[in-house]
Amino acid sequence: MKILLTGGAGFIGSAVVRLIINSTNHSVINIDKLTYAGNLESLQSVVDSERYCFEQVDICDSEKINLIFSKYQPDVVMHLAAESHVDRSIDGPADFIETNIVGTYQLLDAAKNYWNSLAEQKKSSFRFHHISTDEVYGDLENPEDLFTEETPYSPSSPYSASKASSDHLVRAWNRTYGLPTVITNCSNNYGPFHFPEKLIPLMIINAINGKPLPVYGNGHQIRDWLYVEDHARALMKVISEGEEGKTYNIGGHNEKRNIDVVNLICDLLEKHKPEKPKGIIRYHDLITFVDDRPGHDLRYAIDASKIENELGWKPKETFESGIEKTILWYLSNSDWWQRVLDGSYSLERLGKGE
Ligand code: NAD
């Protein structure tokens, strides 16, 4: 397959690109605007492949997106480009509306025009795979409840509302225009190359640097964690075997309270990096409770039985194995995150060098 993938310089997109190049024969065209979250250094292991190419394009730029479709003639689209950080969506929702809603519309429209021009065989195998989040479902009240593909949408934050809107657009393009779409809604991801504003990398890096570990409210919010490489494998299953017009939930069966995640990170750092910055006795002493985020959802948990039963996907990592791998990765790849923290990754990608 020739895969047109948006957002490939981001956390999950780069994991999918690495999986495609390292473990399949498919080729990939990575379309990314390179916002603060886009980091080409996450793709160093694949840039020399003849099956990889990169175009710095904003998905909201319809003219350029139409040109990309006619230039590359992709077999499928995997759409991951988005503004993705809930806190940023609360401080400044405009970029979320623009990229996640308007950008998805522009991409759908370009995909529809291109798809209409295809010969019958290529037309029927074409897929527009929209990658979304379980946050569109809102939060769960009863401890035994799980999000299924039928759970009504009830987003709480500007981020999740913009993703919910984009999911609705994708379904409308399927129902109204017949565009062969598929949607996946996944739980919280973690793993290597994760931008250090998100909970897990922030805690690991702050602890290594002897900085406070800020936990929202009482830390009892529950998230269902999935190792990013397991998500990438699920996405490849769906793009290859997923049924047109369907939605698949993806999750790791790893419900954890935020405070328990932070405590586990501290325990594992005690094991793997017992020498600490001056003045720090225990990593746990760095934990600091801060005012809760407005509209903070209490619990997310995914029922992933549909993708497991219909497509035979299962996560390989437990939370315990995945978090240990992640911590070891951050300990041995400080160059990657130091360059994110000091901003040099973005100077280089803008051609300004160091
Ligand atoms: P990310 O923020 O790490 O990466 C997003 C990428 O999109 C970046 O490379 C950025 O440069 C690019 N981008 C942003 N705006 C763009 C635009 N207008 N045009 C082109 N490129 C643009 O995000 P992520 O965590 O890798 O998430 C990827 C997708 O998966 C998102 O759609 C997100 O909603 C979804 N998702 C994320 C999680 C998670 O836990 N991170 C869970 C479920 C679903």
Residues whose N, C-alpha, C, O or C-beta is under 5 A from the ligand:
A	BS01	NAD	G7 A9 G10 F11 I12 G13 I31 D32 K33 L34 T35 A37 G38 N39 V57 D58 I59 C60 H79 L80 A81 A82 E83 S84 T99 G103 I131 S132 T133 C186 S187 N188 N189
